Amino acid sequence: MQDIIQKINHLREVINQHNHNYYVLDNPTVSDQEFDNLLKELENLETAHPEFFDANSPTQRVGGQITKEFTTVKHQNRMFSLDNSYSKEDVIDWEIRVKKGLGIDTVEYYCELKYDGASINLTYKNGKLLSAVTRGDGFQGDDITTNVKTIKSIPLTLKQPLVERFEMRGEIILPLEGFKKMNDEREELGMELYSNPRNTASGSLKLQDSAEVAKRPLDCLLYQMVGNIPYDTHAIALQQAREVGFKVPTQGKVCKNINEVMDFINYWDTARHQLAYETDGVVIKVNNLVQQQELGYTAKSPRWAIAYKFKAEQAITELLSIDYQVGRTGAITPVANLNPVQLAGTIVKRASVHNADQIAKLDLRIGDFVQVEKGGEIIPKIVGVDLSQRKPDLQPIQFIDKCPDCGTTLVRNEGDAKHYCPNFYHCPTQIKGRIEHFISRKAMNIDGLGGETVALLYDAGLIKDYADLYDLKEYQIIPLERMAEKSAKNIVDGIQSSKNIPFEKVLYALGIRYVGETVAKKLAKYFKSIDSIMLANEEELLRVGEIGEKIAQSVIEFSNDLYNIQLVDRLKQFGVQLQMNEKEQAGLSNKLNGKKFVVSGVFEQFSRDELKLSIENNGGIVASSISKNTDFVIAGDKMGPEKRKKAETLGVPIITENEYIIMIS
C-alpha cells in the first residue's frame, strides 16, 4: 500500500510540474500524448484507491461539479480599489504625498501592468489552495473555488509552502487568442458573439457547471501577496511567489525614482498592443512593505499605490437624444442616447454628460456627431463635438427645469453642479430609489426583492417607504404580475430575515446622505445605537474618525426631520436592529473615550490593523495624520521621521506599544 501512495504522490508532483511548464513558463517538456497518459494513469490509481483522494490533485481540474448558488464569504483582508490617475501630473502629485507621508526624499517604486480581468483572492494554507473568492464589494465576495480549480495556471499545491497561511491576489483573464477562438466557434454555430474578453472571463467564473469553465482558456496573472509576509519588498515577495509556482508576469520592474516610472509608462503605452492579453494601464506601488504599512489606507484605497490609466479610446457617433434620470437623493443626471458604436471591445449606446454645465461647455445639440470616450468609468462619457459635421439648423440643448418624474420645479444650490428635485417625500423615483438602496446587498440584503419588484409594490400602493416592507403580507403580493405563492413567501421571509441584519448595515441602509459603508461602521461602533446618533450634536459627531462637517451636518439634518424620526420609530417597532447587540458590543469599551490616535511604525504584539481595531474597540479614534487635535502617537519600530518631528513640534505625546496596552488594560 505504501508503494501505491508513493506512486500517486509522485505522479501528482510530475503532472503539476508539467502543468507549470506549459501554462506558466510556456515551455512544455513532454508531448500532449505523454501528458495525457500520465494523467490517465493517475486517474486510474485514484479511482482504484478512493481513500487517497485529494481535492487539490491535478485530476480535479477537469471540473464536473455543479454549483447552484455561490456562497458569500467575508474577506479576511479587505480588497481595496486603486485610485486612478489619467495624467503624469497626477502621478507626480501622488509621489509628493507619498514622500510627505514618509518624511523622506527618496522612494523606490515597483511598476506593473494593470491587467483587465476579474479580480480574485486565492487563499493558501500549508502550501495548498484553500479557497478562491471574487472581489465582490471589497469586504466580501463569492466563493468560486470549484470553478477556479479548472484554471491550469493556478497552482493547487505549491512547490514549497511560503508561510502557513497567506493570500495571493490577481486577475483572471481571457487571452486574446483564446477569446478569438471562442468567438470563431460561436460564429460558425450562428450564435451571438461575446462582447469583450474581460466580461467573458468574469461571466465564465459564475457558470454553474465547472466542467464548462474547464473548457474555456482562462488564465490567471498574480500581482500581490497578502498576510504575514516575511519579505522586505513587494518585488522580493513576487519573486518568491514566482519560484513556488505562481504565474507572476515578468514585465514588472523596480524603479528607483519617478523618472524611471515615467519611462516604464511611456514604453508600455505602445508595447502593450503586443501582449497576449488586454491591459489598460500601469500600477505604481511603493516597493518597501514597511513603508506601505506606514502610509496605510484611505476609506477606499491604499495611499501607497496608484493606477495610471492609458489614454482612453474614443469613437465618434451621432447624439440621438438626452434622457434625464432622477437619483434617490433627487439629483438629476443627463444621459445621452447614441447611435450604437463599437468602443474598447463593447457596443456603446449611452454616455454620461454629467450636468447642465457640461452640456453648455460642450455646446451639445441633438444630431451632433460627438466624441465618446471610455476611460475609467463604467458608463462612457462625451468629451467633445465634431463641429465639421454639425448641421446649421441644430439648436443648443436646454436643460430641463422640471422633474421628469413628478413635474416639480428643479432647484440648483449655489456652488452645486447638479440640479435637484426638492420633492423628497413624494417624487416616485426618489422613493423607489431609497427603497432599492435599503434592500440592496450591501445594506439589508433582502432575498427575493429587486428593483422591478419594488416598482411593482410601489405602483400597486402597497409600499410608500422602506418601513412599509415589514407590513407586507403574502396575500397582497400574490396578485401582482409575475408573482406566485412561492415568490410571495420568499419575499416576506426575506424581509423578516432582514431584522437580524447588524446595526452598522441598517445604518447604511437608511440612506443618510454622505453616510457610506465605512462611515456607517464608524458611527455604529462609536455611538452603538441610532438613538445616540440622532441625539448627537455636531461637536460629538466630529469626534468620530473620518467624519467631517459635511457628513456631520447631513446626519443632523436627517435626525431633525420629523419624517425620518417617524420612519426610524416604525423600524424599531418592527424589530429591525437599530443598536449593537450584546455579542457585537463584547470586547468594546469606552476606556479611550474619543481620544485621537495616530499609529506609526512596526509593532511586536499587534499588526497595524489589529492595533487600529483595538483603538476603535476601546472607544478611540484612529487618524491618519498628526494635528493639534491628536491625543497620542503610538510609535513602533521604524516610525516615520516626519511624523515624529511633527508630533514633537506640536507637543503630542508619543507612547510605545506597551504603554498603549497598559492604557487599555
ABEGO torsion letter per residue (X at the ends): XAAAAAAAAAAAAAAAAAAAAAAAAGBBABBAAAAAAAAAAAAAAAAABAAABBAABAAAAAEGBBBABBBBBBBABBBBBBBBBABAAAAAAAAAAAAAAAGBABBBBBBBBBBBBBBBBBBBBGGBBABBBBAEAGABBBBAAAAAAABAABBABBABBABABBBBBBBBBBBAAAAAAAAAAAAAAGBBBBABAAAAAAAAAABABAAAAAABBBBBBBABBBEBBABABAAAAAAAAAAAGBBBBAABBBBABAAAAAAAAAAAAAAAAABABBBAEBBBBBABAAAAAAAEBBAABBAABBBBBBBBBBBBBBBABBBBBBBAAGBBBBBBBBBBBBBGGBBBABBBAGBAAAAAAAGBBBGBBBBBBBBABABBBBABBBAAABBAABBBBBBBABBAAAGBBBBBBBGBABBBBABAAABAAAAAAAAAAAABAABAGBBGBBAAAAAAAAAAGABABAAAAAABBAAAAAABBGBBAAAAAAAAAAAAAAAABBAAAAAAAAGBBGBBAAAAAAAAAAAGBAAAAAABBAAAAAABBGBBAAAAAAAAAAAABAAAAAAAAAAAAAGBBABBBAAAABGBBAAAGGBBBBBBEBBAABBAAAAAAAAAAAGBBBBABBBAABABBBBBBGBBAAAAAAAAAAGBBBBBAAAAAAAAX
